[in-house]
């Protein structure tokens, strides 16, 4: 099954929307509380995922050309 960029982008957007809905359930205290001194808190994880989301949207918005090589 081949998935095109538009389909992948739509699926990823739905996942991002679900993440945002989940993040909105956190209180500021729980969002920023670290479970251990060197661990990431929910805010750190959210920032990481949303930065990835922005980069992936840029990639999916560009034209994709088949590679001119053997796999």
Predicted model as a PDB file, atoms N, CA, C, CB and O in Angstrom, pLDDT in the B-factor column:
MODEL        1                                                                  
ATOM      1  N   UNK A   1       0.847  -1.183   0.000  1.00 57.00           N  
ATOM      2  CA  UNK A   1       0.000   0.000   0.000  1.00 57.00           C  
ATOM      3  C   UNK A   1       0.888   1.241   0.000  1.00 57.00           C  
ATOM      4  CB  UNK A   1      -0.962   0.001   1.225  1.00 57.00           C  
ATOM      5  O   UNK A   1       1.788   1.375   0.830  1.00 57.00           O  
ATOM      6  N   UNK A   2       0.630   2.122  -0.918  1.00 63.00           N  
ATOM      7  CA  UNK A   2       1.406   3.353  -1.011  1.00 63.00           C  
ATOM      8  C   UNK A   2       0.660   4.483  -0.292  1.00 63.00           C  
ATOM      9  CB  UNK A   2       1.674   3.725  -2.500  1.00 63.00           C  
ATOM     10  O   UNK A   2      -0.542   4.667  -0.483  1.00 63.00           O  
ATOM     11  N   UNK A   3       1.381   5.221   0.522  1.00 67.00           N  
ATOM     12  CA  UNK A   3       0.795   6.356   1.231  1.00 67.00           C  
ATOM     13  C   UNK A   3       1.423   7.623   0.672  1.00 67.00           C  
ATOM     14  CB  UNK A   3       1.016   6.247   2.784  1.00 67.00           C  
ATOM     15  O   UNK A   3       2.647   7.750   0.648  1.00 67.00           O  
ATOM     16  N   UNK A   4       0.605   8.549   0.227  1.00 76.00           N  
ATOM     17  CA  UNK A   4       1.148   9.782  -0.319  1.00 76.00           C  
ATOM     18  C   UNK A   4       1.360  10.808   0.798  1.00 76.00           C  
ATOM     19  CB  UNK A   4       0.214  10.348  -1.405  1.00 76.00           C  
ATOM     20  O   UNK A   4       0.921  10.616   1.932  1.00 76.00           O  
ATOM     21  N   UNK A   5       2.031  11.884   0.454  1.00 74.00           N  
ATOM     22  CA  UNK A   5       2.346  12.920   1.456  1.00 74.00           C  
ATOM     23  C   UNK A   5       1.104  13.518   2.096  1.00 74.00           C  
ATOM     24  CB  UNK A   5       3.159  14.028   0.820  1.00 74.00           C  
ATOM     25  O   UNK A   5       1.093  13.781   3.298  1.00 74.00           O  
ATOM     26  N   UNK A   6       0.062  13.733   1.309  1.00 77.00           N  
ATOM     27  CA  UNK A   6      -1.151  14.344   1.851  1.00 77.00           C  
ATOM     28  C   UNK A   6      -1.796  13.430   2.889  1.00 77.00           C  
ATOM     29  CB  UNK A   6      -2.149  14.656   0.723  1.00 77.00           C  
ATOM     30  O   UNK A   6      -2.258  13.900   3.929  1.00 77.00           O  
ATOM     31  N   UNK A   7      -1.830  12.141   2.613  1.00 82.00           N  
ATOM     32  CA  UNK A   7      -2.404  11.183   3.562  1.00 82.00           C  
ATOM     33  C   UNK A   7      -1.569  11.125   4.830  1.00 82.00           C  
ATOM     34  CB  UNK A   7      -2.506   9.784   2.931  1.00 82.00           C  
ATOM     35  O   UNK A   7      -2.104  11.146   5.938  1.00 82.00           O  
ATOM     36  N   UNK A   8      -0.264  11.053   4.663  1.00 80.00           N  
ATOM     37  CA  UNK A   8       0.625  11.010   5.819  1.00 80.00           C  
ATOM     38  C   UNK A   8       0.500  12.286   6.647  1.00 80.00           C  
ATOM     39  CB  UNK A   8       2.078  10.808   5.369  1.00 80.00           C  
ATOM     40  O   UNK A   8       0.461  12.230   7.876  1.00 80.00           O  
ATOM     41  N   UNK A   9       0.439  13.425   5.980  1.00 80.00           N  
ATOM     42  CA  UNK A   9       0.300  14.699   6.691  1.00 80.00           C  
ATOM     43  C   UNK A   9      -1.015  14.756   7.464  1.00 80.00           C  
ATOM     44  CB  UNK A   9       0.381  15.873   5.707  1.00 80.00           C  
ATOM     45  O   UNK A   9      -1.048  15.247   8.593  1.00 80.00           O  
ATOM     46  N   UNK A  10      -2.086  14.264   6.872  1.00 85.00           N  
ATOM     47  CA  UNK A  10      -3.390  14.267   7.552  1.00 85.00           C  
ATOM     48  C   UNK A  10      -3.375  13.353   8.774  1.00 85.00           C  
ATOM     49  CB  UNK A  10      -4.503  13.829   6.582  1.00 85.00           C  
ATOM     50  O   UNK A  10      -3.917  13.706   9.821  1.00 85.00           O  
ATOM     51  N   UNK A  11      -2.766  12.195   8.646  1.00 86.00           N  
ATOM     52  CA  UNK A  11      -2.675  11.269   9.786  1.00 86.00           C  
ATOM     53  C   UNK A  11      -1.814  11.872  10.894  1.00 86.00           C  
ATOM     54  CB  UNK A  11      -2.090   9.903   9.338  1.00 86.00           C  
ATOM     55  O   UNK A  11      -2.142  11.765  12.076  1.00 86.00           O  
ATOM     56  N   UNK A  12      -0.727  12.495  10.505  1.00 83.00           N  
ATOM     57  CA  UNK A  12       0.153  13.101  11.501  1.00 83.00           C  
ATOM     58  C   UNK A  12      -0.542  14.275  12.184  1.00 83.00           C  
ATOM     59  CB  UNK A  12       1.469  13.564  10.849  1.00 83.00           C  
ATOM     60  O   UNK A  12      -0.376  14.478  13.387  1.00 83.00           O  
ATOM     61  N   UNK A  13      -1.311  15.044  11.433  1.00 86.00           N  
ATOM     62  CA  UNK A  13      -2.051  16.166  12.021  1.00 86.00           C  
ATOM     63  C   UNK A  13      -3.069  15.671  13.042  1.00 86.00           C  
ATOM     64  CB  UNK A  13      -2.758  16.978  10.923  1.00 86.00           C  
ATOM     65  O   UNK A  13      -3.242  16.281  14.097  1.00 86.00           O  
ATOM     66  N   UNK A  14      -3.740  14.570  12.729  1.00 92.00           N  
ATOM     67  CA  UNK A  14      -4.711  13.999  13.670  1.00 92.00           C  
ATOM     68  C   UNK A  14      -4.007  13.570  14.959  1.00 92.00           C  
ATOM     69  CB  UNK A  14      -5.450  12.792  13.031  1.00 92.00           C  
ATOM     70  O   UNK A  14      -4.543  13.759  16.051  1.00 92.00           O  
ATOM     71  N   UNK A  15      -2.821  13.001  14.835  1.00 89.00           N  
ATOM     72  CA  UNK A  15      -2.049  12.603  16.015  1.00 89.00           C  
ATOM     73  C   UNK A  15      -1.616  13.826  16.806  1.00 89.00           C  
ATOM     74  CB  UNK A  15      -0.819  11.774  15.606  1.00 89.00           C  
ATOM     75  O   UNK A  15      -1.673  13.819  18.036  1.00 89.00           O  
ATOM     76  N   UNK A  16      -1.187  14.868  16.123  1.00 88.00           N  
ATOM     77  CA  UNK A  16      -0.790  16.108  16.786  1.00 88.00           C  
ATOM     78  C   UNK A  16      -1.975  16.728  17.524  1.00 88.00           C  
ATOM     79  CB  UNK A  16      -0.218  17.106  15.762  1.00 88.00           C  
ATOM     80  O   UNK A  16      -1.832  17.205  18.650  1.00 88.00           O  
ATOM     81  N   UNK A  17      -3.140  16.719  16.889  1.00 92.00           N  
ATOM     82  CA  UNK A  17      -4.348  17.249  17.546  1.00 92.00           C  
ATOM     83  C   UNK A  17      -4.664  16.465  18.819  1.00 92.00           C  
ATOM     84  CB  UNK A  17      -5.556  17.199  16.582  1.00 92.00           C  
ATOM     85  O   UNK A  17      -5.056  17.046  19.831  1.00 92.00           O  
ATOM     86  N   UNK A  18      -4.492  15.143  18.763  1.00 93.00           N  
ATOM     87  CA  UNK A  18      -4.730  14.313  19.954  1.00 93.00           C  
ATOM     88  C   UNK A  18      -3.718  14.652  21.051  1.00 93.00           C  
ATOM     89  CB  UNK A  18      -4.647  12.804  19.597  1.00 93.00           C  
ATOM     90  O   UNK A  18      -4.073  14.708  22.228  1.00 93.00           O  
ATOM     91  N   UNK A  19      -2.470  14.876  20.668  1.00 90.00           N  
ATOM     92  CA  UNK A  19      -1.450  15.260  21.644  1.00 90.00           C  
ATOM     93  C   UNK A  19      -1.806  16.587  22.308  1.00 90.00           C  
ATOM     94  CB  UNK A  19      -0.073  15.357  20.970  1.00 90.00           C  
ATOM     95  O   UNK A  19      -1.687  16.722  23.526  1.00 90.00           O  
ATOM     96  N   UNK A  20      -2.235  17.555  21.526  1.00 91.00           N  
ATOM     97  CA  UNK A  20      -2.605  18.863  22.079  1.00 91.00           C  
ATOM     98  C   UNK A  20      -3.785  18.714  23.037  1.00 91.00           C  
ATOM     99  CB  UNK A  20      -2.956  19.859  20.943  1.00 91.00           C  
ATOM    100  O   UNK A  20      -3.803  19.330  24.103  1.00 91.00           O  
ATOM    101  N   UNK A  21      -4.770  17.898  22.660  1.00 95.00           N  
ATOM    102  CA  UNK A  21      -5.910  17.658  23.562  1.00 95.00           C  
ATOM    103  C   UNK A  21      -5.430  17.070  24.889  1.00 95.00           C  
ATOM    104  CB  UNK A  21      -6.942  16.706  22.899  1.00 95.00           C  
ATOM    105  O   UNK A  21      -5.905  17.466  25.953  1.00 95.00           O  
ATOM    106  N   UNK A  22      -4.498  16.135  24.827  1.00 93.00           N  
ATOM    107  CA  UNK A  22      -3.956  15.531  26.047  1.00 93.00           C  
ATOM    108  C   UNK A  22      -3.188  16.563  26.871  1.00 93.00           C  
ATOM    109  CB  UNK A  22      -3.038  14.344  25.699  1.00 93.00           C  
ATOM    110  O   UNK A  22      -3.343  16.620  28.091  1.00 93.00           O  
ATOM    111  N   UNK A  23      -2.368  17.372  26.219  1.00 92.00           N  
ATOM    112  CA  UNK A  23      -1.565  18.372  26.929  1.00 92.00           C  
ATOM    113  C   UNK A  23      -2.439  19.393  27.647  1.00 92.00           C  
ATOM    114  CB  UNK A  23      -0.632  19.085  25.958  1.00 92.00           C  
ATOM    115  O   UNK A  23      -2.057  19.910  28.696  1.00 92.00           O  
ATOM    116  N   UNK A  24      -3.590  19.682  27.096  1.00 94.00           N  
ATOM    117  CA  UNK A  24      -4.497  20.643  27.720  1.00 94.00           C  
ATOM    118  C   UNK A  24      -5.095  20.136  29.021  1.00 94.00           C  
ATOM    119  CB  UNK A  24      -5.603  20.992  26.768  1.00 94.00           C  
ATOM    120  O   UNK A  24      -5.684  20.913  29.772  1.00 94.00           O  
ATOM    121  N   UNK A  25      -4.953  18.836  29.304  1.00 96.00           N  
ATOM    122  CA  UNK A  25      -5.475  18.287  30.553  1.00 96.00           C  
ATOM    123  C   UNK A  25      -4.503  18.469  31.717  1.00 96.00           C  
ATOM    124  CB  UNK A  25      -5.792  16.815  30.378  1.00 96.00           C  
ATOM    125  O   UNK A  25      -4.884  18.287  32.874  1.00 96.00           O  
ATOM    126  N   UNK A  26      -3.259  18.824  31.425  1.00 96.00           N  
ATOM    127  CA  UNK A  26      -2.258  19.011  32.477  1.00 96.00           C  
ATOM    128  C   UNK A  26      -2.478  20.345  33.189  1.00 96.00           C  
ATOM    129  CB  UNK A  26      -0.830  18.947  31.888  1.00 96.00           C  
ATOM    130  O   UNK A  26      -2.878  21.331  32.570  1.00 96.00           O  
ATOM    131  N   UNK A  27      -2.216  20.363  34.479  1.00 96.00           N  
ATOM    132  CA  UNK A  27      -2.125  21.639  35.197  1.00 96.00           C  
ATOM    133  C   UNK A  27      -0.725  22.183  34.940  1.00 96.00           C  
ATOM    134  CB  UNK A  27      -2.411  21.471  36.756  1.00 96.00           C  
ATOM    135  O   UNK A  27       0.171  21.416  34.588  1.00 96.00           O  
ATOM    136  N   UNK A  28      -0.515  23.481  35.107  1.00 95.00           N  
ATOM    137  CA  UNK A  28       0.846  24.004  34.924  1.00 95.00           C  
ATOM    138  C   UNK A  28       1.877  23.287  35.805  1.00 95.00           C  
ATOM    139  CB  UNK A  28       0.870  25.497  35.228  1.00 95.00           C  
ATOM    140  O   UNK A  28       3.012  23.062  35.384  1.00 95.00           O  
ATOM    141  N   UNK A  29       1.473  22.934  37.023  1.00 96.00           N  
ATOM    142  CA  UNK A  29       2.403  22.257  37.923  1.00 96.00           C  
ATOM    143  C   UNK A  29       2.798  20.880  37.400  1.00 96.00           C  
ATOM    144  CB  UNK A  29       1.789  22.127  39.307  1.00 96.00           C  
ATOM    145  O   UNK A  29       3.982  20.546  37.379  1.00 96.00           O  
ATOM    146  N   UNK A  30       1.826  20.083  36.981  1.00 95.00           N  
ATOM    147  CA  UNK A  30       2.160  18.747  36.486  1.00 95.00           C  
ATOM    148  C   UNK A  30       2.863  18.806  35.135  1.00 95.00           C  
ATOM    149  CB  UNK A  30       0.902  17.897  36.376  1.00 95.00           C  
ATOM    150  O   UNK A  30       3.685  17.943  34.826  1.00 95.00           O  
ATOM    151  N   UNK A  31       2.550  19.806  34.338  1.00 95.00           N  
ATOM    152  CA  UNK A  31       3.188  19.959  33.030  1.00 95.00           C  
ATOM    153  C   UNK A  31       4.679  20.237  33.182  1.00 95.00           C  
ATOM    154  CB  UNK A  31       2.518  21.088  32.234  1.00 95.00           C  
ATOM    155  O   UNK A  31       5.481  19.801  32.357  1.00 95.00           O  
ATOM    156  N   UNK A  32       5.049  20.954  34.223  1.00 96.00           N  
ATOM    157  CA  UNK A  32       6.440  21.379  34.414  1.00 96.00           C  
ATOM    158  C   UNK A  32       7.198  20.583  35.472  1.00 96.00           C  
ATOM    159  CB  UNK A  32       6.470  22.824  34.784  1.00 96.00           C  
ATOM    160  O   UNK A  32       8.394  20.803  35.658  1.00 96.00           O  
ATOM    161  N   UNK A  33       6.537  19.670  36.163  1.00 96.00           N  
ATOM    162  CA  UNK A  33       7.201  18.893  37.216  1.00 96.00           C  
ATOM    163  C   UNK A  33       8.083  17.816  36.613  1.00 96.00           C  
ATOM    164  CB  UNK A  33       6.168  18.258  38.157  1.00 96.00           C  
ATOM    165  O   UNK A  33       7.640  17.034  35.772  1.00 96.00           O  
ATOM    166  N   UNK A  34       9.344  17.782  37.051  1.00 95.00           N  
ATOM    167  CA  UNK A  34      10.274  16.751  36.607  1.00 95.00           C  
ATOM    168  C   UNK A  34      10.145  15.538  37.520  1.00 95.00           C  
ATOM    169  CB  UNK A  34      11.734  17.283  36.597  1.00 95.00           C  
ATOM    170  O   UNK A  34      10.172  15.686  38.741  1.00 95.00           O  
ATOM    171  N   UNK A  35      10.006  14.349  36.958  1.00 93.00           N  
ATOM    172  CA  UNK A  35       9.898  13.153  37.793  1.00 93.00           C  
ATOM    173  C   UNK A  35      11.217  12.786  38.484  1.00 93.00           C  
ATOM    174  CB  UNK A  35       9.427  11.988  36.951  1.00 93.00           C  
ATOM    175  O   UNK A  35      11.228  12.057  39.476  1.00 93.00           O  
ATOM    176  N   UNK A  36      12.315  13.298  37.948  1.00 96.00           N  
ATOM    177  CA  UNK A  36      13.644  13.102  38.540  1.00 96.00           C  
ATOM    178  C   UNK A  36      14.495  14.288  38.095  1.00 96.00           C  
ATOM    179  CB  UNK A  36      14.296  11.711  38.100  1.00 96.00           C  
ATOM    180  O   UNK A  36      14.186  14.919  37.085  1.00 96.00           O  
ATOM    181  N   UNK A  37      15.552  14.598  38.826  1.00 93.00           N  
ATOM    182  CA  UNK A  37      16.342  15.795  38.506  1.00 93.00           C  
ATOM    183  C   UNK A  37      16.854  15.872  37.061  1.00 93.00           C  
ATOM    184  CB  UNK A  37      17.509  15.863  39.428  1.00 93.00           C  
ATOM    185  O   UNK A  37      16.923  16.961  36.492  1.00 93.00           O  
ATOM    186  N   UNK A  38      17.207  14.748  36.472  1.00 95.00           N  
ATOM    187  CA  UNK A  38      17.737  14.777  35.103  1.00 95.00           C  
ATOM    188  C   UNK A  38      16.720  14.315  34.060  1.00 95.00           C  
ATOM    189  CB  UNK A  38      18.974  13.909  35.015  1.00 95.00           C  
ATOM    190  O   UNK A  38      17.056  14.185  32.883  1.00 95.00           O  
ATOM    191  N   UNK A  39      15.478  14.067  34.485  1.00 97.00           N  
ATOM    192  CA  UNK A  39      14.447  13.575  33.570  1.00 97.00           C  
ATOM    193  C   UNK A  39      13.732  14.729  32.865  1.00 97.00           C  
ATOM    194  CB  UNK A  39      13.430  12.712  34.329  1.00 97.00           C  
ATOM    195  O   UNK A  39      13.732  15.867  33.333  1.00 97.00           O  
ATOM    196  N   UNK A  40      13.134  14.402  31.746  1.00 96.00           N  
ATOM    197  CA  UNK A  40      12.303  15.367  31.040  1.00 96.00           C  
ATOM    198  C   UNK A  40      10.931  15.413  31.708  1.00 96.00           C  
ATOM    199  CB  UNK A  40      12.177  15.001  29.529  1.00 96.00           C  
ATOM    200  O   UNK A  40      10.415  14.398  32.176  1.00 96.00           O  
ATOM    201  N   UNK A  41      10.354  16.614  31.741  1.00 96.00           N  
ATOM    202  CA  UNK A  41       8.971  16.730  32.201  1.00 96.00           C  
ATOM    203  C   UNK A  41       8.054  16.717  30.980  1.00 96.00           C  
ATOM    204  CB  UNK A  41       8.760  18.031  33.050  1.00 96.00           C  
ATOM    205  O   UNK A  41       8.528  16.658  29.846  1.00 96.00           O  
ATOM    206  N   UNK A  42       6.759  16.771  31.211  1.00 94.00           N  
ATOM    207  CA  UNK A  42       5.797  16.738  30.104  1.00 94.00           C  
ATOM    208  C   UNK A  42       6.009  17.912  29.145  1.00 94.00           C  
ATOM    209  CB  UNK A  42       4.360  16.759  30.648  1.00 94.00           C  
ATOM    210  O   UNK A  42       5.833  17.767  27.936  1.00 94.00           O  
ATOM    211  N   UNK A  43       6.384  19.063  29.681  1.00 95.00           N  
ATOM    212  CA  UNK A  43       6.648  20.222  28.830  1.00 95.00           C  
ATOM    213  C   UNK A  43       7.837  19.999  27.909  1.00 95.00           C  
ATOM    214  CB  UNK A  43       6.889  21.449  29.682  1.00 95.00           C  
ATOM    215  O   UNK A  43       7.803  20.382  26.739  1.00 95.00           O  
ATOM    216  N   UNK A  44       8.886  19.379  28.435  1.00 96.00           N  
ATOM    217  CA  UNK A  44      10.057  19.077  27.609  1.00 96.00           C  
ATOM    218  C   UNK A  44       9.697  18.125  26.474  1.00 96.00           C  
ATOM    219  CB  UNK A  44      11.175  18.471  28.467  1.00 96.00           C  
ATOM    220  O   UNK A  44      10.091  18.336  25.327  1.00 96.00           O  
ATOM    221  N   UNK A  45       8.946  17.078  26.802  1.00 95.00           N  
ATOM    222  CA  UNK A  45       8.532  16.099  25.802  1.00 95.00           C  
ATOM    223  C   UNK A  45       7.638  16.763  24.760  1.00 95.00           C  
ATOM    224  CB  UNK A  45       7.799  14.914  26.468  1.00 95.00           C  
ATOM    225  O   UNK A  45       7.808  16.540  23.562  1.00 95.00           O  
ATOM    226  N   UNK A  46       6.694  17.572  25.210  1.00 93.00           N  
ATOM    227  CA  UNK A  46       5.790  18.259  24.289  1.00 93.00           C  
ATOM    228  C   UNK A  46       6.555  19.165  23.339  1.00 93.00           C  
ATOM    229  CB  UNK A  46       4.757  19.069  25.062  1.00 93.00           C  
ATOM    230  O   UNK A  46       6.286  19.185  22.138  1.00 93.00           O  
ATOM    231  N   UNK A  47       7.516  19.921  23.884  1.00 94.00           N  
ATOM    232  CA  UNK A  47       8.318  20.810  23.027  1.00 94.00           C  
ATOM    233  C   UNK A  47       9.063  19.998  21.974  1.00 94.00           C  
ATOM    234  CB  UNK A  47       9.323  21.632  23.876  1.00 94.00           C  
ATOM    235  O   UNK A  47       9.080  20.372  20.801  1.00 94.00           O  
ATOM    236  N   UNK A  48       9.667  18.910  22.375  1.00 95.00           N  
ATOM    237  CA  UNK A  48      10.409  18.048  21.454  1.00 95.00           C  
ATOM    238  C   UNK A  48       9.497  17.530  20.336  1.00 95.00           C  
ATOM    239  CB  UNK A  48      11.040  16.864  22.217  1.00 95.00           C  
ATOM    240  O   UNK A  48       9.854  17.584  19.159  1.00 95.00           O  
ATOM    241  N   UNK A  49       8.324  17.033  20.714  1.00 91.00           N  
ATOM    242  CA  UNK A  49       7.395  16.489  19.722  1.00 91.00           C  
ATOM    243  C   UNK A  49       6.855  17.571  18.794  1.00 91.00           C  
ATOM    244  CB  UNK A  49       6.239  15.786  20.418  1.00 91.00           C  
ATOM    245  O   UNK A  49       6.710  17.341  17.593  1.00 91.00           O  
ATOM    246  N   UNK A  50       6.560  18.732  19.330  1.00 87.00           N  
ATOM    247  CA  UNK A  50       6.009  19.798  18.484  1.00 87.00           C  
ATOM    248  C   UNK A  50       7.064  20.388  17.548  1.00 87.00           C  
ATOM    249  CB  UNK A  50       5.416  20.906  19.355  1.00 87.00           C  
ATOM    250  O   UNK A  50       6.733  20.798  16.435  1.00 87.00           O  
ATOM    251  N   UNK A  51       8.329  20.439  17.977  1.00 92.00           N  
ATOM    252  CA  UNK A  51       9.403  20.867  17.074  1.00 92.00           C  
ATOM    253  C   UNK A  51       9.569  19.859  15.936  1.00 92.00           C  
ATOM    254  CB  UNK A  51      10.739  21.031  17.849  1.00 92.00           C  
ATOM    255  O   UNK A  51       9.772  20.235  14.782  1.00 92.00           O  
ATOM    256  N   UNK A  52       9.479  18.582  16.278  1.00 90.00           N  
ATOM    257  CA  UNK A  52       9.530  17.539  15.248  1.00 90.00           C  
ATOM    258  C   UNK A  52       8.348  17.691  14.289  1.00 90.00           C  
ATOM    259  CB  UNK A  52       9.523  16.126  15.895  1.00 90.00           C  
ATOM    260  O   UNK A  52       8.505  17.555  13.076  1.00 90.00           O  
ATOM    261  N   UNK A  53       7.173  17.972  14.836  1.00 86.00           N  
ATOM    262  CA  UNK A  53       5.969  18.158  14.028  1.00 86.00           C  
ATOM    263  C   UNK A  53       6.173  19.278  13.002  1.00 86.00           C  
ATOM    264  CB  UNK A  53       4.758  18.475  14.933  1.00 86.00           C  
ATOM    265  O   UNK A  53       5.834  19.119  11.829  1.00 86.00           O  
ATOM    266  N   UNK A  54       6.720  20.394  13.442  1.00 85.00           N  
ATOM    267  CA  UNK A  54       6.956  21.514  12.526  1.00 85.00           C  
ATOM    268  C   UNK A  54       7.917  21.126  11.406  1.00 85.00           C  
ATOM    269  CB  UNK A  54       7.509  22.718  13.291  1.00 85.00           C  
ATOM    270  O   UNK A  54       7.699  21.463  10.243  1.00 85.00           O  
ATOM    271  N   UNK A  55       8.981  20.416  11.770  1.00 88.00           N  
ATOM    272  CA  UNK A  55       9.958  19.999  10.757  1.00 88.00           C  
ATOM    273  C   UNK A  55       9.343  18.997   9.791  1.00 88.00           C  
ATOM    274  CB  UNK A  55      11.203  19.392  11.425  1.00 88.00           C  
ATOM    275  O   UNK A  55       9.572  19.081   8.584  1.00 88.00           O  
ATOM    276  N   UNK A  56       8.567  18.051  10.306  1.00 83.00           N  
ATOM    277  CA  UNK A  56       7.941  17.066   9.429  1.00 83.00           C  
ATOM    278  C   UNK A  56       6.960  17.737   8.467  1.00 83.00           C  
ATOM    279  CB  UNK A  56       7.221  15.995  10.258  1.00 83.00           C  
ATOM    280  O   UNK A  56       6.876  17.350   7.301  1.00 83.00           O  
ATOM    281  N   UNK A  57       6.225  18.732   8.942  1.00 81.00           N  
ATOM    282  CA  UNK A  57       5.308  19.453   8.052  1.00 81.00           C  
ATOM    283  C   UNK A  57       6.076  20.117   6.909  1.00 81.00           C  
ATOM    284  CB  UNK A  57       4.507  20.512   8.841  1.00 81.00           C  
ATOM    285  O   UNK A  57       5.606  20.125   5.771  1.00 81.00           O  
ATOM    286  N   UNK A  58       7.247  20.669   7.202  1.00 83.00           N  
ATOM    287  CA  UNK A  58       8.081  21.268   6.154  1.00 83.00           C  
ATOM    288  C   UNK A  58       8.502  20.215   5.135  1.00 83.00           C  
ATOM    289  CB  UNK A  58       9.326  21.938   6.768  1.00 83.00           C  
ATOM    290  O   UNK A  58       8.453  20.453   3.928  1.00 83.00           O  
ATOM    291  N   UNK A  59       8.913  19.058   5.627  1.00 80.00           N  
ATOM    292  CA  UNK A  59       9.358  17.983   4.738  1.00 80.00           C  
ATOM    293  C   UNK A  59       8.217  17.492   3.863  1.00 80.00           C  
ATOM    294  CB  UNK A  59       9.935  16.819   5.548  1.00 80.00           C  
ATOM    295  O   UNK A  59       8.388  17.303   2.659  1.00 80.00           O  
ATOM    296  N   UNK A  60       7.052  17.285   4.468  1.00 76.00           N  
ATOM    297  CA  UNK A  60       5.913  16.771   3.703  1.00 76.00           C  
ATOM    298  C   UNK A  60       5.378  17.786   2.701  1.00 76.00           C  
ATOM    299  CB  UNK A  60       4.803  16.357   4.643  1.00 76.00           C  
ATOM    300  O   UNK A  60       4.732  17.411   1.722  1.00 76.00           O  
ATOM    301  N   UNK A  61       5.639  19.049   2.935  1.00 77.00           N  
ATOM    302  CA  UNK A  61       5.155  20.090   2.021  1.00 77.00           C  
ATOM    303  C   UNK A  61       6.013  20.199   0.765  1.00 77.00           C  
ATOM    304  CB  UNK A  61       5.120  21.434   2.733  1.00 77.00           C  
ATOM    305  O   UNK A  61       5.608  20.828  -0.213  1.00 77.00           O  
ATOM    306  N   UNK A  62       7.192  19.590   0.789  1.00 76.00           N  
ATOM    307  CA  UNK A  62       8.079  19.667  -0.374  1.00 76.00           C  
ATOM    308  C   UNK A  62       7.775  18.533  -1.322  1.00 76.00           C  
ATOM    309  CB  UNK A  62       9.559  19.629   0.050  1.00 76.00           C  
ATOM    310  O   UNK A  62       7.249  17.491  -0.930  1.00 76.00           O  
ATOM    311  N   UNK A  63       8.114  18.753  -2.566  1.00 63.00           N  
ATOM    312  CA  UNK A  63       7.909  17.704  -3.573  1.00 63.00           C  
ATOM    313  C   UNK A  63       8.883  16.557  -3.319  1.00 63.00           C  
ATOM    314  CB  UNK A  63       8.093  18.269  -5.014  1.00 63.00           C  
ATOM    315  O   UNK A  63      10.053  16.776  -3.005  1.00 63.00           O  
ATOM    316  N   UNK A  64       8.393  15.365  -3.458  1.00 67.00           N  
ATOM    317  CA  UNK A  64       9.219  14.175  -3.282  1.00 67.00           C  
ATOM    318  C   UNK A  64       9.476  13.574  -4.651  1.00 67.00           C  
ATOM    319  CB  UNK A  64       8.537  13.139  -2.330  1.00 67.00           C  
ATOM    320  O   UNK A  64       8.553  13.349  -5.434  1.00 67.00           O  
ATOM    321  N   UNK A  65      10.747  13.318  -4.925  1.00 68.00           N  
ATOM    322  CA  UNK A  65      11.126  12.716  -6.185  1.00 68.00           C  
ATOM    323  C   UNK A  65      11.717  11.331  -5.899  1.00 68.00           C  
ATOM    324  CB  UNK A  65      12.140  13.620  -6.957  1.00 68.00           C  
ATOM    325  O   UNK A  65      12.500  11.168  -4.963  1.00 68.00           O  
ATOM    326  N   UNK A  66      11.340  10.345  -6.704  1.00 70.00           N  
ATOM    327  CA  UNK A  66      11.907   9.013  -6.491  1.00 70.00           C  
ATOM    328  C   UNK A  66      13.435   9.032  -6.599  1.00 70.00           C  
ATOM    329  CB  UNK A  66      11.322   8.022  -7.504  1.00 70.00           C  
ATOM    330  O   UNK A  66      13.997   9.753  -7.423  1.00 70.00           O  
ATOM    331  N   UNK A  67      14.085   8.247  -5.777  1.00 70.00           N  
ATOM    332  CA  UNK A  67      15.535   8.162  -5.835  1.00 70.00           C  
ATOM    333  C   UNK A  67      15.953   7.463  -7.111  1.00 70.00           C  
ATOM    334  CB  UNK A  67      16.093   7.429  -4.608  1.00 70.00           C  
ATOM    335  O   UNK A  67      15.313   6.501  -7.536  1.00 70.00           O  
ATOM    336  N   UNK A  68      17.014   7.937  -7.718  1.00 79.00           N  
ATOM    337  CA  UNK A  68      17.523   7.357  -8.946  1.00 79.00           C  
ATOM    338  C   UNK A  68      18.643   6.387  -8.595  1.00 79.00           C  
ATOM    339  CB  UNK A  68      18.019   8.460  -9.925  1.00 79.00           C  
ATOM    340  O   UNK A  68      19.795   6.564  -8.993  1.00 79.00           O  
ATOM    341  N   UNK A  69      18.269   5.339  -7.827  1.00 82.00           N  
ATOM    342  CA  UNK A  69      19.245   4.335  -7.395  1.00 82.00           C  
ATOM    343  C   UNK A  69      18.508   3.075  -6.983  1.00 82.00           C  
ATOM    344  CB  UNK A  69      20.122   4.866  -6.224  1.00 82.00           C  
ATOM    345  O   UNK A  69      17.292   3.083  -6.796  1.00 82.00           O  
ATOM    346  N   UNK A  70      19.252   2.003  -6.846  1.00 81.00           N  
ATOM    347  CA  UNK A  70      18.661   0.762  -6.327  1.00 81.00           C  
ATOM    348  C   UNK A  70      18.442   0.917  -4.834  1.00 81.00           C  
ATOM    349  CB  UNK A  70      19.572  -0.475  -6.628  1.00 81.00           C  
ATOM    350  O   UNK A  70      19.238   1.569  -4.158  1.00 81.00           O  
ATOM    351  N   UNK A  71      17.376   0.329  -4.306  1.00 70.00           N  
ATOM    352  CA  UNK A  71      17.112   0.448  -2.868  1.00 70.00           C  
ATOM    353  C   UNK A  71      18.197  -0.207  -2.021  1.00 70.00           C  
ATOM    354  CB  UNK A  71      15.768  -0.170  -2.535  1.00 70.00           C  
ATOM    355  O   UNK A  71      18.116  -0.190  -0.793  1.00 70.00           O  
TER     356      UNK A  71                                                      
ENDMDL                                                                          
END                                                                             
